[in-house]
């Protein structure tokens, strides 16, 4: 068992320190990355393709184990001895649901995790039903995954994670390949999880998604952390440029107006509406 923080409240539910990881083909994916995820936060991990986002996520629920450096989840250090415990605390939703949804029916797929946790039949049944209803897939419980759309399979994958009742839910590029309606449904589901007290971490290079959704930002590039903090990082042109990203669309528009500085730039739709009303009132 790992060392557990005895404090009543763990401020950072995830702590990564000087983490390195090199694949067998000698690709050095993580190069001493350090970061933290506050408990109860909505954290966006942003960075370009190849930044190491997916590799990092695989470490956070012990699919990959540290080769150098350390990771703690809820005060428990990730190690071969704590793999199962960590996976019960951290649920990971892959970018492609076909990598995750594999059972004969949606019901069987969602039940897989709880059954492997050793839960009783009644508890498994209750968790599966609740999870499928939560993501709007109850009516498809007896459907084979290959008869579901991409978005529906993604919701089943999320339900499979939710049914295990983890403290942290991690999603890798969650809106990839979803149409706008599917993206809206997904974000409503995540909002519901957050209201239940879950910590949510999503990896994305979609700066607009990060601006609208997150309350904490971690920027990485080439296997290292460039910056971590509040959403103001999304309109820091130096950091955004270093990360080969771009400002959120709203911020791009308002950055061309002389009335706005980096400190006053809106970067969500609601903030843009308020800024426009303020300008119109002055006129």
N, C-alpha and C positions, 0 to 999 in steps of 0.2 A: 504494500500500500504506500501511496505517496504521502508526503508531509502535508497535513491539513492546517490551514490558517485557522487559529482558534477564535479569531475575532467574530463578533456577532454579525458584522456586516462586511462583506468583501467588496470594497469599492470597485476594483477592477476584477471582473469575473474571468478575463483572459489577460495573461501577461506573457509576452514573448521577449526573450533576451538573447541577443547575439546568436540568432539561429542561422545555421548553415545547412545546406543540403545540396549534394551533388549526385546526379543520376549516374547509372552504370555506363552511359555513353560519354561520361566526363562533363556533361552540361552542369555548370555551377548555377543552379536556379535560385538559391537563397544565399546571400553573401553577408551574413552578420546582421540580419534584420531584427529590429527591436520595436515593439509597439504594445499598446494596451487597449482593452475594450472595457469601458465602464459597465457595471451591472445595470441592466434595465435600459440600456441605450439602443438607439437605432443608428448603427455605425455603417458607413459606406467605405469600403476599401476600393480606392480608385487607382487606376494605372493603365498604361497601354498594354496591348497584347505582348506577351513575353516578359511581363514585369515580375512574374512569380506569384501572381494572385492564387491561381488554382493549386500550385504546389504548397503554398502556405495553408490554404484551407484544408488540404489533406492531412496536414500536421495537427490541426486544431481539434480533430476528433480521432487522432491516433491511427489513421490509415497509414500515414508516414510517421516514422519516429525520428526524433532529433539525432543527427550525426554529430553535431556540435552545438552548444548553446542549450537553452532550456525553454520549456513552455509550462505554464501553470493554468489550470482551469478550476475555478472556485477553490483555489489554494492547493489543488492536487497536481503534482508534477507528472507530466506525460512521460510514461516509460513502459517497457514491456509488461511490468507488473500491474500497471493501472489501465491498460488498453480498454478493457471491458467497462470499467467504471467511467472512463472519459467518454466513451461512446454512448453511455446512458445519459450523460449530461449534455452532450453536444450532438445535435442532429444536423446532418449535411445533406442538402438537396443539390444534386449535380446539375450542370447546365443542360445536358441532354437526358431527358427522362428515360430513354431507351437503355441508358447505362444503369438504371436503378429499378425500373418497373419490369418484373420478369415472371411473376406468378401467373397461374391460369385465369384468375379473375381479379378484379380490383379489390374485392374483399380479402382474398388470400394474400394479396401483396401487402395491404395495410396491416394485416394480422401477423405478418412474418416477424417484425421487430418485437412486438409485445410477447409473442410466443417464445422467442429466443431469450427474453428477459426472465422466463420462468413464471409468468403470471398465470393465474387460474383462468379457466375457460370463461367464466362469467365476466371477469375483469377485462379479458381480451375482447370479448363481444362488445362490452360497453365502450371500450376505447375506440374500437374500429368504427362503430356506429357514430360516435361523437365526432371522430376525425373526418369521416366521409361527409357527414352533414355540414360540418364546419366549412369544408371547401366546395360545397355544392355538388358532390358526386354520389350522394346516397342512391339516387335512382339508377346509377350505373354500377352498383356493387357487384352484380353478377356478370358484367361484361368482361370479355377478354381484352387485355390491354391493346392488342393489335387492331381491335375494332374501335378504339378511341382516337380522337384527334390529338395533335401534339399538345395543345393546351390542356385537354382533359387528362392526358397522361402526366403532365407536369403537376396538376392538382392532386392526382393520386400519389405521386412521389412525395408531395408536401404532406399529404394525409398520413403517409407511412412514417414520416418523421414525427409529426404531431402526436400520433398514437403512442409514441414512446415517452411522451411528456418530458422532453429535455429542458434544461434551463436555458440553453442557447440554441437558436436556430440559425444556421448558416446557409446562404444560397449563393451559388456561383452563376453569375450573369442571369438572374432569374427572369428577365423580360426578353431574353434572346429568342427570336423567331416567333414571338407572340404578336398577334394583331393588336391594335389599340384597345379593343374591347377586352381582350384577354389580359392585357397589361393592367387595365383598371381593376378587373376582378382580382388579380393577383395582389395588387397593392391594398385592396380592401381586406383581403385575407390576412396580410401581414399586419395591417392596422389592428385587426382583431386579436392577433397573437400578442402584440405589444401591450394592448389593454389588459391582457391576462398576466402581465408582468414578465413576459419573456424578453430576453436580450436577443436582438436580431442583428446579424452581421451579413451584409451582402457585398459581393465583389462585382464591380462593374466598371466599364469605361464610359458609361452614359452619364455625362455631367448634369444633364437636365434631371434625370432620375435622382441623382444624389442630392441636387439642390432642393427638389420638392419633398424628398422623403426623409433624409438623414438629419440627425442632430449632432453627429460627430463624423469627422472625416479623417481618413488615413490615406496618404498619398504615397505610393511606392513606385519604384522604377529600378529595373535591373537587379532585382533581388535585395534592394535596400529601401529603408524608409526615408522619404524626402521630408515629410512633415506630417504632424497629426495635431488635430485641434477642432475648432468649430467650423461652421459652414463658410466663414469668411475666407478659408483657404481656397475655396472654389473660384474666388474672384481675385486671387493673388496671381497676377500675370507672370511673375518670375517663377513661382512654383509650378503653375499650370504649363508654362512653356518648357521647363526642365523635364516635366513628366510626359511631354509630347501629347498633351491633351488640349482642350480648348475651353474657353469660358462657357458657362451655360448660355443658351441662346438669348434669354432675357437680358443677362448681363452684357452680352455682346452688343445688343441694340442700345442699351442705355449708356454704355461706355463711350458712345459716339456723340453724346449730348454734353455740352459744356457744364451743365448744372450738376453733374454727378462726378464724384471722386470714387476711388476704390472703397472708401469707408461708407459711402452712401449708396453704392450701386444696388439696385434690387436684383435678385436672381431667382425669384419664384414668380409665378403668374400673379398670385395674390399681392405680392409686394409691388409688382409692376402696375397693377390696377390702382393701388394706393398712390403710387408716385405720379401717375397720369392725372388722377383727380386733384392732387395737390398742385400740379403745374397748371391745370385748367382753372383752378380757383384763383391762382395768382394772376392769370391772364384776364 
